[in-house]
């Protein structure tokens, strides 16, 4: 069973890397944060290479994606509301037709 890829903030990655570099083992951190030790090693290498440019924050992309998703969901809610209203009216109309006595039919 595959899991959805998790995304971590820059601050979280730096926190984990600093803990690793202060002497906490990668295995212990991996258990604590449920991250594979290889990820911690990779983050540490990236951070040592250039701490300022490490883990660029893609908040702008994330915000745009969230805005697109919100707009998509709002359209879906609108469409479902229209369908729901239509079906309620159709059900009401069908009930009225079924409850109206027909001429010439007699019930005992």
Secondary structure, DSSP 8 states (H G I E B T S, - for coil): ---------HHHHHHHHHHHHTT--HHHHHHHHT--HHHHHHHHHHHHH-TTTSS---HHHHHHHHHHHHHHHHHHHHHHHHHHHHHHHHHHHHHHHHHS--TT----
